[in-house]
């Protein structure tokens, strides 16, 4: 079967009665091969790979195949740097649907080829149909939307992508529009955009699933988010961030081993992400793996030191390990970074009291109570510090408040007073 040169056109077609078909692609180039009418799908795949390998520097990176009768399409595109890409679809019920599927397989930022040629294999003989105009090159508005995303001008990207979609549908404009909503924290709207693209357009763009997964996580739909991240990975998502996102969803589902595995995969390529170390540290801490957790929190701090919870969590581990001076140091740092967090002040008070720093401990507990008077343990430990400082009348007041909030503390308080 003789195909026209890649630069000239896009090819679509129906397989013969032997419906097994395959397309092998070399991403980032104009190199591909097509096999139709094979006796088995595996035969079609092997043949397509062999045909393509002679033009590729390595084994083809993308294989599309099917054993279902239907149309096939190869769609070409070029990015702003002049690199050529192709997308392919086979086994689709209509030539239009095949073209849409193949077009969706192109990376974001492509300008379409100008011509589409349809062909079909009738008993092994290729029949070519007259060329038809396909989607034109990007409009000025679409180009402005994409440029705005590249420049991180999100509001402008949102405006232009919405205008572009009001004029005509394109997958690229939809992705820019949804991404803009995502970046503006309009999570439900962004989820709706990506969900519609996946469900109604049947897109196989892994980034659509990646972004919908991100929105599901923002909306606390952890299972749905994890499912989307797995789909994105299976579709060949080359954005390593998908593993970081997947790890967070797994953490929220209490799958700490899975979360650690996903963060490990992400950090094989990214070694300077303080947030990733912090998140993996949280997963280790949830497993009570104190040393690995402490190591990750330390790495997060060394890489930037701008995550208060890294100091807080490491301080708690030091406190458990009775390393009081470093615990006090970390918890003090956390209290400076998040001075309105009652829990931080509670743990700081506990560490100070454990280190016999009674007056600072009293002050820390008092700050915690001012910020959140509903924590019974804070009242109990402030009462205990007052008891040790011989301020027994005020200690009794604090003890009474603790028991009022949690009657189960009564026995603990009795032991404190008798010690």
PABATI-568637 format. One record per residue (C-alpha): residue number from 1; y, z, x; residue in one letter. Coordinates in steps of 0.25 Angstrom, whole numbers, padded with zeros to 4 digits, always signed. Each point is the difference from the previous one (the first is absolute). Layout:
// PABATI-568637
+-----+-------+-------+-------+------+
: pos :     Y :     Z :     X : code :
+-----+-------+-------+-------+------+
: NUM :     Y :     Z :     X :    A :
...
+-----+-------+-------+-------+------+
END
This chain:
// PABATI-568637
+-----+-------+-------+-------+------+
: pos :     Y :     Z :     X : code :
+-----+-------+-------+-------+------+
:   1 : +0000 : +0000 : +0000 :    X :
:   2 : +0013 : -0004 : +0006 :    X :
:   3 : +0012 : +0009 : -0003 :    X :
:   4 : +0015 : -0004 : +0002 :    X :
:   5 : +0007 : +0007 : +0012 :    X :
:   6 : +0004 : +0015 : -0003 :    X :
:   7 : +0015 : -0003 : +0002 :    X :
:   8 : +0000 : -0010 : -0011 :    X :
:   9 : -0006 : +0007 : -0012 :    X :
:  10 : -0008 : +0010 : -0007 :    X :
:  11 : -0014 : -0003 : -0005 :    X :
:  12 : -0007 : +0004 : -0013 :    X :
:  13 : -0013 : -0004 : -0005 :    X :
:  14 : -0013 : +0003 : -0008 :    X :
:  15 : -0013 : +0001 : +0007 :    X :
:  16 : -0012 : -0009 : -0004 :    X :
:  17 : -0012 : +0004 : -0008 :    X :
:  18 : -0004 : +0008 : +0013 :    X :
:  19 : +0011 : +0010 : -0002 :    X :
:  20 : -0001 : +0008 : +0013 :    X :
:  21 : +0013 : -0001 : +0007 :    X :
:  22 : +0007 : +0007 : +0012 :    X :
:  23 : +0014 : -0001 : +0007 :    X :
:  24 : +0002 : +0005 : +0014 :    X :
:  25 : +0014 : +0003 : +0005 :    X :
:  26 : +0007 : +0003 : +0013 :    X :
:  27 : +0012 : +0009 : -0004 :    X :
:  28 : +0013 : -0003 : +0006 :    X :
:  29 : -0004 : -0015 : +0002 :    X :
:  30 : -0002 : -0012 : -0007 :    X :
:  31 : -0015 : +0000 : +0003 :    X :
:  32 : -0011 : +0000 : -0011 :    X :
:  33 : -0013 : -0006 : -0005 :    X :
:  34 : -0005 : -0002 : -0013 :    X :
:  35 : -0015 : -0002 : -0005 :    X :
:  36 : -0004 : -0003 : -0014 :    X :
:  37 : -0013 : -0004 : -0007 :    X :
:  38 : -0008 : +0009 : +0009 :    X :
:  39 : -0014 : +0004 : -0005 :    X :
:  40 : +0003 : +0015 : +0002 :    X :
:  41 : +0012 : +0008 : +0002 :    X :
:  42 : -0004 : +0005 : +0014 :    X :
:  43 : -0003 : -0014 : +0004 :    X :
:  44 : +0015 : -0004 : -0004 :    X :
:  45 : +0005 : +0012 : +0008 :    X :
:  46 : -0007 : -0003 : +0012 :    X :
:  47 : +0004 : -0015 : +0000 :    X :
:  48 : +0014 : +0004 : -0003 :    X :
:  49 : +0000 : +0009 : +0012 :    X :
:  50 : -0006 : -0010 : +0009 :    X :
:  51 : +0010 : -0011 : -0004 :    X :
:  52 : +0012 : +0010 : +0002 :    X :
:  53 : -0005 : +0006 : +0013 :    X :
:  54 : +0003 : -0013 : +0008 :    X :
:  55 : +0015 : +0001 : -0003 :    X :
:  56 : +0001 : +0015 : +0000 :    X :
:  57 : +0002 : +0008 : +0013 :    X :
:  58 : -0010 : +0010 : -0006 :    X :
:  59 : -0009 : +0002 : -0012 :    X :
:  60 : +0008 : -0003 : -0013 :    X :
:  61 : +0006 : +0013 : -0005 :    X :
:  62 : +0000 : -0004 : -0015 :    X :
:  63 : -0012 : -0005 : -0008 :    X :
:  64 : +0001 : -0003 : -0015 :    X :
:  65 : -0013 : -0004 : -0007 :    X :
:  66 : -0006 : -0001 : -0014 :    X :
:  67 : -0013 : -0004 : -0007 :    X :
:  68 : +0008 : -0002 : -0013 :    X :
:  69 : +0003 : -0013 : -0005 :    X :
:  70 : +0015 : -0003 : -0001 :    X :
:  71 : +0012 : -0005 : +0007 :    X :
:  72 : +0004 : +0002 : +0014 :    X :
:  73 : +0014 : +0000 : +0007 :    X :
:  74 : +0006 : +0001 : +0014 :    X :
:  75 : +0015 : +0003 : +0000 :    X :
:  76 : +0009 : -0001 : +0012 :    X :
:  77 : +0012 : +0008 : +0004 :    X :
:  78 : +0010 : +0002 : +0011 :    X :
:  79 : +0008 : +0012 : +0004 :    X :
:  80 : +0014 : +0002 : +0005 :    X :
:  81 : -0005 : -0001 : +0014 :    X :
:  82 : -0007 : -0013 : -0002 :    X :
:  83 : -0014 : +0005 : +0000 :    X :
:  84 : -0010 : -0007 : -0009 :    X :
:  85 : -0009 : +0008 : -0010 :    X :
:  86 : -0010 : -0004 : -0010 :    X :
:  87 : -0007 : +0007 : -0012 :    X :
:  88 : -0012 : -0005 : -0007 :    X :
:  89 : -0007 : +0003 : -0013 :    X :
:  90 : -0013 : -0006 : -0006 :    X :
:  91 : -0008 : +0002 : -0012 :    X :
:  92 : +0012 : +0001 : -0010 :    X :
:  93 : -0001 : -0006 : -0014 :    X :
:  94 : +0012 : -0009 : +0001 :    X :
:  95 : +0008 : -0007 : +0011 :    X :
:  96 : +0013 : +0007 : -0003 :    X :
:  97 : -0008 : +0013 : +0001 :    X :
:  98 : -0006 : -0004 : +0013 :    X :
:  99 : +0014 : -0003 : +0005 :    X :
: 100 : +0006 : +0013 : -0004 :    X :
: 101 : -0011 : +0008 : +0006 :    X :
: 102 : +0001 : -0008 : +0013 :    X :
: 103 : +0015 : +0002 : +0000 :    X :
: 104 : -0001 : +0015 : -0002 :    X :
: 105 : -0009 : +0000 : +0012 :    X :
: 106 : +0012 : -0004 : +0009 :    X :
: 107 : +0007 : +0012 : +0007 :    X :
: 108 : +0013 : +0004 : -0005 :    X :
: 109 : +0012 : -0008 : +0004 :    X :
: 110 : -0006 : -0014 : +0000 :    X :
: 111 : +0007 : -0013 : -0005 :    X :
: 112 : -0010 : -0009 : -0008 :    X :
: 113 : -0004 : -0014 : +0004 :    X :
: 114 : +0007 : -0010 : -0008 :    X :
: 115 : -0012 : -0008 : -0005 :    X :
: 116 : -0014 : +0003 : -0007 :    X :
: 117 : -0011 : -0009 : +0000 :    X :
: 118 : -0012 : +0002 : -0009 :    X :
: 119 : -0014 : -0005 : +0004 :    X :
: 120 : -0014 : +0002 : -0005 :    X :
: 121 : -0014 : -0002 : +0005 :    X :
: 122 : -0008 : -0009 : -0009 :    X :
: 123 : -0014 : -0001 : +0006 :    X :
: 124 : +0005 : +0001 : +0014 :    X :
: 125 : +0011 : -0010 : -0002 :    X :
: 126 : +0015 : +0005 : +0001 :    X :
: 127 : +0009 : -0006 : -0011 :    X :
: 128 : +0015 : +0002 : +0003 :    X :
: 129 : +0010 : +0002 : -0012 :    X :
: 130 : +0015 : -0003 : +0001 :    X :
: 131 : +0009 : +0010 : +0007 :    X :
: 132 : +0008 : +0009 : -0009 :    X :
: 133 : +0012 : +0008 : +0004 :    X :
: 134 : -0003 : +0015 : +0001 :    X :
: 135 : +0009 : +0012 : +0001 :    X :
: 136 : +0013 : -0004 : +0008 :    X :
: 137 : +0004 : +0007 : +0012 :    X :
: 138 : +0007 : +0014 : -0002 :    X :
: 139 : +0013 : +0000 : -0007 :    X :
: 140 : +0012 : +0005 : +0006 :    X :
: 141 : -0001 : +0013 : -0009 :    X :
: 142 : -0015 : +0002 : +0005 :    X :
: 143 : +0004 : -0002 : +0014 :    X :
: 144 : +0012 : +0011 : -0001 :    X :
: 145 : -0010 : +0009 : -0006 :    X :
: 146 : -0010 : -0001 : +0011 :    X :
: 147 : +0011 : +0001 : +0011 :    X :
: 148 : +0005 : +0012 : -0007 :    X :
: 149 : -0013 : +0007 : +0001 :    X :
: 150 : -0001 : -0004 : +0015 :    X :
: 151 : +0014 : +0006 : +0002 :    X :
: 152 : -0004 : +0013 : -0008 :    X :
: 153 : +0011 : -0003 : -0010 :    X :
: 154 : -0009 : +0005 : -0012 :    X :
: 155 : +0010 : +0000 : -0011 :    X :
: 156 : +0004 : -0015 : +0003 :    X :
: 157 : -0015 : -0004 : +0001 :    X :
: 158 : -0002 : +0006 : -0013 :    X :
: 159 : +0011 : -0007 : -0007 :    X :
: 160 : -0004 : -0014 : +0006 :    X :
: 161 : -0015 : +0002 : -0002 :    X :
: 162 : +0003 : +0003 : -0015 :    X :
: 163 : +0009 : -0012 : -0001 :    X :
: 164 : -0010 : -0009 : +0007 :    X :
: 165 : -0011 : +0005 : -0010 :    X :
: 166 : +0009 : -0003 : -0012 :    X :
: 167 : +0000 : -0014 : +0005 :    X :
: 168 : -0015 : -0002 : +0003 :    X :
: 169 : -0012 : +0007 : +0004 :    X :
: 170 : -0004 : +0001 : +0014 :    X :
: 171 : -0010 : +0010 : +0007 :    X :
: 172 : +0010 : +0002 : +0011 :    X :
: 173 : +0012 : +0004 : -0009 :    X :
: 174 : -0009 : +0009 : -0008 :    X :
: 175 : -0004 : +0007 : +0013 :    X :
: 176 : +0014 : +0002 : +0005 :    X :
: 177 : +0004 : +0005 : -0014 :    X :
: 178 : -0011 : +0010 : +0000 :    X :
: 179 : +0002 : +0005 : +0014 :    X :
: 180 : +0015 : +0001 : -0003 :    X :
: 181 : -0003 : +0010 : -0012 :    X :
: 182 : -0010 : +0007 : +0009 :    X :
: 183 : +0011 : +0002 : +0011 :    X :
: 184 : +0010 : +0005 : -0010 :    X :
: 185 : -0010 : +0011 : -0005 :    X :
: 186 : -0002 : -0007 : -0014 :    X :
: 187 : -0015 : +0002 : +0001 :    X :
: 188 : -0004 : -0002 : -0015 :    X :
: 189 : +0008 : -0013 : +0000 :    X :
: 190 : -0006 : -0005 : +0013 :    X :
: 191 : -0014 : +0004 : -0004 :    X :
: 192 : +0002 : -0009 : -0013 :    X :
: 193 : +0004 : -0012 : +0009 :    X :
: 194 : -0012 : +0001 : +0009 :    X :
: 195 : -0010 : +0003 : -0011 :    X :
: 196 : +0005 : -0012 : -0008 :    X :
: 197 : -0001 : -0009 : +0012 :    X :
: 198 : -0014 : +0005 : +0002 :    X :
: 199 : -0005 : +0000 : -0014 :    X :
: 200 : +0007 : -0013 : -0006 :    X :
: 201 : +0001 : -0008 : +0013 :    X :
: 202 : -0013 : +0004 : +0005 :    X :
: 203 : +0006 : +0000 : +0014 :    X :
: 204 : -0009 : +0003 : +0012 :    X :
: 205 : +0012 : +0004 : +0009 :    X :
: 206 : -0004 : +0013 : +0006 :    X :
: 207 : +0014 : +0005 : +0001 :    X :
: 208 : +0001 : +0000 : -0015 :    X :
: 209 : -0011 : +0010 : +0000 :    X :
: 210 : +0005 : +0007 : +0011 :    X :
: 211 : +0014 : +0002 : -0007 :    X :
: 212 : -0006 : +0003 : -0013 :    X :
: 213 : -0009 : +0011 : +0007 :    X :
: 214 : +0013 : +0006 : +0006 :    X :
: 215 : +0006 : +0000 : -0014 :    X :
: 216 : -0012 : +0007 : -0006 :    X :
: 217 : +0000 : +0011 : +0011 :    X :
: 218 : +0015 : +0002 : -0003 :    X :
: 219 : -0004 : +0001 : -0015 :    X :
: 220 : -0011 : +0010 : +0005 :    X :
: 221 : -0011 : -0010 : -0005 :    X :
: 222 : -0008 : +0003 : +0012 :    X :
: 223 : -0013 : -0007 : -0004 :    X :
: 224 : +0007 : -0012 : -0004 :    X :
: 225 : +0008 : +0000 : +0013 :    X :
: 226 : -0013 : +0001 : +0008 :    X :
: 227 : -0007 : -0011 : -0007 :    X :
: 228 : +0012 : -0009 : +0003 :    X :
: 229 : +0000 : +0003 : +0014 :    X :
: 230 : -0015 : -0003 : +0002 :    X :
: 231 : +0003 : -0013 : -0007 :    X :
: 232 : +0011 : -0004 : +0009 :    X :
: 233 : -0008 : +0003 : +0012 :    X :
: 234 : -0012 : -0008 : -0005 :    X :
: 235 : +0010 : -0011 : -0003 :    X :
: 236 : +0004 : +0000 : +0015 :    X :
: 237 : +0013 : +0008 : -0001 :    X :
: 238 : +0005 : -0001 : +0014 :    X :
: 239 : +0010 : +0011 : -0002 :    X :
: 240 : -0005 : +0012 : +0008 :    X :
: 241 : +0008 : +0009 : -0009 :    X :
: 242 : -0010 : -0002 : -0011 :    X :
: 243 : -0009 : +0010 : +0007 :    X :
: 244 : +0011 : +0010 : +0001 :    X :
: 245 : +0002 : -0001 : -0015 :    X :
: 246 : -0015 : +0000 : -0003 :    X :
: 247 : -0001 : +0013 : +0008 :    X :
: 248 : +0011 : +0007 : -0008 :    X :
: 249 : -0007 : -0004 : -0013 :    X :
: 250 : -0013 : +0006 : +0005 :    X :
: 251 : +0007 : +0012 : +0005 :    X :
: 252 : +0005 : +0002 : -0014 :    X :
: 253 : -0014 : -0002 : -0006 :    X :
: 254 : -0005 : +0011 : +0010 :    X :
: 255 : -0008 : -0010 : +0008 :    X :
: 256 : +0005 : +0006 : +0013 :    X :
: 257 : -0011 : -0007 : +0008 :    X :
: 258 : +0003 : -0013 : -0006 :    X :
: 259 : +0015 : +0002 : +0003 :    X :
: 260 : -0002 : +0004 : +0014 :    X :
: 261 : -0008 : -0013 : +0002 :    X :
: 262 : +0011 : -0008 : -0006 :    X :
: 263 : +0010 : +0006 : +0009 :    X :
: 264 : -0008 : -0002 : +0012 :    X :
: 265 : -0001 : -0015 : -0003 :    X :
: 266 : +0015 : -0001 : -0002 :    X :
: 267 : +0003 : +0008 : +0012 :    X :
: 268 : -0009 : -0009 : +0009 :    X :
: 269 : +0012 : -0010 : +0000 :    X :
: 270 : +0011 : +0010 : -0003 :    X :
: 271 : +0002 : +0012 : +0009 :    X :
: 272 : +0014 : +0004 : -0002 :    X :
: 273 : +0000 : +0003 : -0015 :    X :
: 274 : +0004 : +0014 : -0001 :    X :
: 275 : -0003 : +0000 : -0015 :    X :
: 276 : -0014 : -0005 : +0002 :    X :
: 277 : -0003 : +0011 : +0009 :    X :
: 278 : +0006 : +0010 : -0009 :    X :
: 279 : -0009 : -0006 : -0012 :    X :
: 280 : -0012 : +0000 : +0008 :    X :
: 281 : +0003 : +0015 : +0004 :    X :
: 282 : +0001 : +0003 : -0014 :    X :
: 283 : -0014 : -0005 : -0003 :    X :
: 284 : -0006 : +0007 : +0012 :    X :
: 285 : +0007 : +0013 : -0005 :    X :
: 286 : -0006 : -0002 : -0014 :    X :
: 287 : -0014 : +0000 : +0007 :    X :
: 288 : +0004 : +0013 : +0008 :    X :
: 289 : -0001 : -0008 : +0013 :    X :
: 290 : +0011 : +0008 : +0006 :    X :
: 291 : +0000 : -0006 : +0014 :    X :
: 292 : +0001 : -0015 : -0004 :    X :
: 293 : +0010 : +0004 : -0010 :    X :
: 294 : +0009 : +0007 : +0010 :    X :
: 295 : -0002 : -0011 : +0010 :    X :
: 296 : +0005 : -0011 : -0011 :    X :
: 297 : +0012 : +0009 : -0004 :    X :
: 298 : +0004 : +0002 : +0014 :    X :
: 299 : -0001 : -0015 : +0002 :    X :
: 300 : +0009 : -0002 : -0012 :    X :
: 301 : +0010 : +0009 : +0005 :    X :
: 302 : +0000 : -0006 : +0014 :    X :
: 303 : +0002 : -0013 : -0006 :    X :
: 304 : +0012 : +0003 : -0007 :    X :
: 305 : +0000 : +0014 : -0006 :    X :
: 306 : +0007 : -0003 : -0013 :    X :
: 307 : -0011 : +0004 : -0009 :    X :
: 308 : +0002 : +0015 : -0004 :    X :
: 309 : -0014 : +0001 : -0005 :    X :
: 310 : -0006 : -0003 : +0013 :    X :
: 311 : +0007 : +0012 : +0006 :    X :
: 312 : -0004 : +0008 : -0013 :    X :
: 313 : -0015 : -0004 : +0001 :    X :
: 314 : -0001 : +0002 : +0015 :    X :
: 315 : +0007 : +0014 : -0002 :    X :
: 316 : -0010 : +0004 : -0010 :    X :
: 317 : -0012 : -0004 : +0009 :    X :
: 318 : +0007 : +0008 : +0011 :    X :
: 319 : +0001 : +0012 : -0009 :    X :
: 320 : -0015 : -0001 : -0004 :    X :
: 321 : -0003 : +0000 : +0015 :    X :
: 322 : +0009 : +0012 : +0002 :    X :
: 323 : +0009 : -0008 : +0010 :    X :
: 324 : +0012 : +0007 : -0006 :    X :
: 325 : +0011 : -0004 : +0009 :    X :
: 326 : -0003 : -0015 : -0002 :    X :
: 327 : -0002 : +0002 : -0014 :    X :
: 328 : +0013 : +0007 : -0002 :    X :
: 329 : +0007 : -0011 : +0008 :    X :
: 330 : -0006 : -0012 : -0009 :    X :
: 331 : +0003 : +0008 : -0013 :    X :
: 332 : +0014 : +0003 : +0004 :    X :
: 333 : +0002 : -0015 : +0003 :    X :
: 334 : -0006 : -0004 : -0013 :    X :
: 335 : +0010 : +0010 : -0007 :    X :
: 336 : +0012 : -0006 : +0007 :    X :
: 337 : -0005 : -0014 : -0005 :    X :
: 338 : -0003 : +0004 : -0014 :    X :
: 339 : +0008 : +0012 : -0003 :    X :
: 340 : -0003 : +0000 : -0015 :    X :
: 341 : -0015 : +0000 : +0001 :    X :
: 342 : -0005 : +0014 : -0004 :    X :
: 343 : -0014 : -0002 : +0005 :    X :
: 344 : +0005 : -0002 : +0014 :    X :
: 345 : +0008 : +0013 : +0000 :    X :
: 346 : -0012 : +0007 : -0005 :    X :
: 347 : -0009 : -0004 : +0011 :    X :
: 348 : +0012 : +0003 : +0010 :    X :
: 349 : +0001 : +0014 : -0005 :    X :
: 350 : -0015 : +0002 : +0001 :    X :
: 351 : +0000 : -0005 : +0014 :    X :
: 352 : +0012 : +0009 : +0004 :    X :
: 353 : -0006 : +0012 : -0007 :    X :
: 354 : -0013 : -0003 : +0008 :    X :
: 355 : +0008 : +0000 : +0013 :    X :
: 356 : +0006 : +0013 : -0004 :    X :
: 357 : +0014 : -0006 : -0002 :    X :
: 358 : +0002 : +0008 : -0013 :    X :
: 359 : +0015 : -0002 : -0003 :    X :
: 360 : -0001 : -0016 : +0002 :    X :
: 361 : -0012 : +0000 : -0008 :    X :
: 362 : +0007 : +0008 : -0011 :    X :
: 363 : +0011 : -0010 : +0000 :    X :
: 364 : -0010 : -0012 : -0001 :    X :
: 365 : -0007 : +0006 : -0011 :    X :
: 366 : +0013 : +0003 : -0007 :    X :
: 367 : +0004 : -0015 : +0002 :    X :
: 368 : -0013 : -0004 : -0006 :    X :
: 369 : +0001 : +0008 : -0012 :    X :
: 370 : +0015 : -0005 : -0003 :    X :
: 371 : -0005 : -0014 : +0001 :    X :
: 372 : -0013 : +0003 : -0009 :    X :
: 373 : -0002 : +0013 : -0006 :    X :
: 374 : -0013 : -0003 : -0006 :    X :
: 375 : -0009 : +0001 : +0012 :    X :
: 376 : -0007 : +0014 : -0002 :    X :
: 377 : -0004 : +0000 : +0015 :    X :
: 378 : +0014 : +0000 : +0005 :    X :
: 379 : +0004 : +0012 : -0008 :    X :
: 380 : -0013 : +0007 : +0005 :    X :
: 381 : +0003 : -0003 : +0015 :    X :
: 382 : +0014 : +0003 : -0001 :    X :
: 383 : -0004 : +0013 : -0007 :    X :
: 384 : -0009 : +0003 : +0012 :    X :
: 385 : +0010 : -0002 : +0010 :    X :
: 386 : +0010 : +0009 : -0007 :    X :
: 387 : -0012 : +0010 : -0001 :    X :
: 388 : -0002 : -0001 : +0015 :    X :
: 389 : +0015 : +0002 : +0002 :    X :
: 390 : -0001 : +0013 : -0008 :    X :
: 391 : +0008 : -0006 : -0012 :    X :
: 392 : -0010 : +0004 : -0010 :    X :
: 393 : +0008 : +0000 : -0012 :    X :
: 394 : +0004 : -0014 : +0001 :    X :
: 395 : -0014 : -0003 : +0005 :    X :
: 396 : -0005 : +0005 : -0013 :    X :
: 397 : +0009 : -0009 : -0008 :    X :
: 398 : -0005 : -0012 : +0008 :    X :
: 399 : -0014 : +0004 : -0002 :    X :
: 400 : +0002 : +0002 : -0015 :    X :
: 401 : +0006 : -0014 : -0001 :    X :
: 402 : -0012 : -0006 : +0008 :    X :
: 403 : -0010 : +0007 : -0010 :    X :
: 404 : +0008 : -0005 : -0012 :    X :
: 405 : -0002 : -0015 : +0005 :    X :
: 406 : -0014 : +0002 : +0004 :    X :
: 407 : -0008 : +0013 : -0004 :    X :
: 408 : -0011 : -0004 : +0009 :    X :
: 409 : +0009 : +0005 : +0012 :    X :
: 410 : -0001 : +0014 : -0004 :    X :
: 411 : -0012 : +0004 : +0008 :    X :
: 412 : +0006 : -0007 : +0012 :    X :
: 413 : +0013 : +0007 : -0001 :    X :
: 414 : -0008 : +0014 : -0001 :    X :
: 415 : -0007 : -0003 : +0013 :    X :
: 416 : +0014 : -0004 : +0007 :    X :
: 417 : +0006 : +0013 : -0004 :    X :
: 418 : -0012 : +0008 : +0005 :    X :
: 419 : -0001 : -0007 : +0013 :    X :
+-----+-------+-------+-------+------+
END
